[in-house]
Amino acid sequence: MRRQQLDIQLKTPEQIELMRGAGLVVAAALDAMREAVAPGVSTADLDAIAERVIRDAGAVPSFKGYHGFPASICASVNEQVVHGIPSAGQVLKEGDLLSLDCGAILNGWHGDSAITVGVGETDPALLRMAEVAEDAMWAGIAAAARGAANGRGRLTDISFNVEKAVRKGGRYGIVDGYGGHGIGTEMHQDPHVLNHGKPGKGPRLVPGMALAIEPMITMGSPRTQELSDGWTVVTRDGSMAAHVEHTMALLEDGVWVTTARDGGRARLGDLVTSRQPAVDSLAE
């Protein structure tokens, strides 16, 4: 079933449960990479770890081969915002800031999530920026859940609440042009979800919508440029950047953050659907 105009794919609760399977695979891959991040580790090493976790779960990396992308993850270091290509020559150093973006397909359904972590001893200001990005992501997800519940929510309510949380957190650049997206049987679907804007615009937030919410912020200017590799996006002013992401789906009785191990319960409380068990793991 698809909504007209933007071609938004609405999922049944059963299909969202299938997306949950893919989301847990992504969560496991990100957990494994987070544990492996250390000075001296290359981004190619992390890519290999993620691909092994994904394939061992019977899933397929979403990114590998996507429009020719050569790896299973995006690994973006320091001034790289998104879409960094893993490389054996990109060896992590003490104090680096690293964004890891990962996707997986399981039973035809996608999960997509990203984290930003410090490498060894990291400047607290950089870790604070990553925390602000994460808080903003959760603010956007909560806004979507509330808007779907009261029947008045619209897409840009997410954008507005992401921006509001970033502005509350400090003086950061909100990367323009890039944002979240619909997700389901394809990794990128309608609608595009900006990380800034006025509320109350765009399609209504309704049960069955699944969206990837992904703030990208910088320590300086929001302006970016793409490198000659055709993928890596960097800040124009060389400032550090953070990128975080979760996949979420709206149901009749709440939201399900399919790429969060707890389904979002710790951050969202009663906004989470009853379909999300109190305890959840890959083994279940």
N, C-alpha and C positions, 0 to 999 in steps of 0.2 A: 504494500500500500504506500503510495507516495503523494505528498501534498503538492498541489499545483504551484506554478510560478518558479519557486526555487528548487523544485524537485527534491524535497526533503523526504528521506526514507524513514517511515515509521515502523518500529519493531514491535512484535508481540512480546509479552512477558517471557515466553519460552525462548524466543530468539535472543532476548537480553541475557537470559541465563547462559546461552551459548557464548555470547560475548564475554561473559564473566570468566569462562574457561580460558579464553585467549588473554584476558586481562591478568589472570593469575600467573600465566606463563611469563608475561612481560614483567610482572612484579618480581618473580623469582630471578629473572635475568638481571634486573637492576640491582637486586640485593647482592647477587654474586659479584657483580662489577664493583659495587660500593665497597665490599669487603676487600677486593683486590687492589683498589686505588692506593698507590704509594709512590714516592719518588723512585725513579728508575724503571717503572712499568710503562710500556708503550701503549698508545691507544689501539694499536693492532692487537696487543695482548688482550685488551678488554673486549675487543670485537670478537676474538676467538672464544672467550669465555661465554659471551652472550649467545653466540651461535650454537655452542654446544648445549647450553641449557635449553634453548628453544627447541632444537631438534631432538634432544633426549625426551622432551615432553610430547613428541609427536606433532609438533607445530612447525611452521615455516617462517623464517624472518620476513617481515613485511617490506623492509627497506631494500633488501638485496635484489638488485636488478630493476628496481623501481625507476623507470625513465633512465636506466643505465647506471644507477647508483651502485658502487662496487662493494659495499659492505653491509653488515647486518645491523650496525648502529651508526648514529651520528655522534661524534666525539668532538666537542667544541671547547677549545682551551683559551682562557683569558679574554682577549678582545674578539674572539670568534663567538658569534651569537648563536647561530644554528648551522646545521648541515655540514659540519666539519667531517672530512673523510679520515677514518682511522688509518694510521701509518706506523710502520716499524720505526720510522725516523722521528716520530713525534713522541719523545720520551718525557714523561712527567717529571717536574721539578718541585722541590719544596716551595710551597707558597702559591702554586698554580691554582686557578679556579677552573673547574672542569664541569661542563654540562654533558650529560649522557642521555640520548634520546633513543628509544627502543620500541619496536613494534613486532607483533607476531600474529600469524593467522592460524586459527585452529577451527577445524570443521567449517571452513568457509567464512569465519567471522574474525574481525580485527580487534586488537587491543593496541593502545599507543600511549606511552607515558615517558616522562623525562624528569631527571633530577639534576641539581647542581651541587657539587661537593668540593670541599677544599682538599688539596694535596698536602699532607703533613701539616706543619704549623702554617696556618693561613691568616692573613690580615683579618681581624675581627670585623672590619668594615665591609669586607667582601662577603664574609659569611652572613652578615646582617642583610646585605642586599639579597642574597639567596633566600633568606628567611622572609623578607618582605615580598618577594615574588611568590613564594609558597602561600603566604597568608592571603595575597591577592587572588591566587587561584581558588583557594577555598571560599573566599568571599563571593567570587563569581558563581561557584557551584551552589552555594547556599542560596544566592539570589534566584538561581534557576529553579531550585527546589521549592522555594516559597512562592514564586510566580506561577509555577504549574499547579501548586496546591490551591491557590486562591482564584485561579482562572483568569488572572489579569496580567500575567507575566508576558513580556515580549523579549525578543532576542537581545536587544541592546541593554536590557537591564543587567545582563551578565557583564557586558563591556563597561557599563557605568560603574558597577560595583568593583570590578577589577581595578579600574583607574582610581577610584576613590581610596581603595586600600593602599595602592602604591603611593598616592599623594600623601596619605596619612603617615606612611612609613618613612618618608624622607624625600630628598631632592634627587630623583632618579629620572633618567630618560626612558620613556615607554616607546619601544621600537615600533615604528609606523609601517603599515603595509603587511606585516606578518601577524598571524594570530591563530586562533583555534579553528575547528572545522567539524562538520558532521562526519560520522564514522559508522561503519556497519559491515556490509558485504564488500565495501571498498575502504581503503584507508582514508582517502580524502573525498568527502561528499559535501553537498550543500547542507547548511549554510556556512559561510565564512564568519568567524567570531572575532571581531576586533577587541583589543584590550583597552580601548578608550572610546568615549562617546556619550551622547545623551541617552537617557533611559526612555522606555516606552515606544520604541520603534522596532520595525521588522516583524517577522512572523511570531505568532503566539507560541509560548512554551507549553507543550502538551505532552501527555503520556505517550511513550513510544519514541520520542526524540532521543538520540544518542549523540553526544558532542564531546570533542576533545577540547578542554580548556587549557590554554598554554600561554601564560604571561612571559614576555621577554623584556627585560629591563637592563639599563646600563648605568654606570657611574657617571656618565657624562651626557653627550648628545644622543638623541634617538636616531640620528641618521646613520645609515648603513651602506655598504657596497658589497657586491659579490666578487670574489676572487676569480682569477683566470681559469681555475679548475672547473668553473661552471656550477659549483655547489656552495662552497664555504662563504657564509655571510659574516662580515666583520664590521665593527664600529668604525665610522669614518675618522673619529678623533683618537682611536686607539684605546679608548676606555674599556674597562672590564665589563663583562656582561653575564647575566644569569638567565637561565631558561628552565622552567618547570612545566609539567603537564600531567593531567590525569584524564582518562576517559570516564564519562559519566552518562547514565541513562535515566530518563524520567519514567516512573511507573505511576499507577493510579494512587498509590499510597506513599509515595516518596521517591527519593533519588537513590541510585545504586552507583557508587564509584567503582567501576568494574576492575580498574587497575590498582586499587588500594586493597591490601590484604584484608583489612577489616571492613571493606565496603564503604568506608568513609565515616563509620560510626563514631570514632574518637573525636573527629572534628565537627561533625554535623548532628550528632545525637539523634533526636526523634525525627529529624528530617529524612532519615534513611528508611528505605522500604523494609517491610517485614520479611520480604523474600531474602534479605541478607541475614544469614544466621549470626548469632551473637559471637560464635567462634567459627573461623573459616581458615582453611589451609589448602594447599595444593593436594594433600593426600585425601581430602574428603571428596 
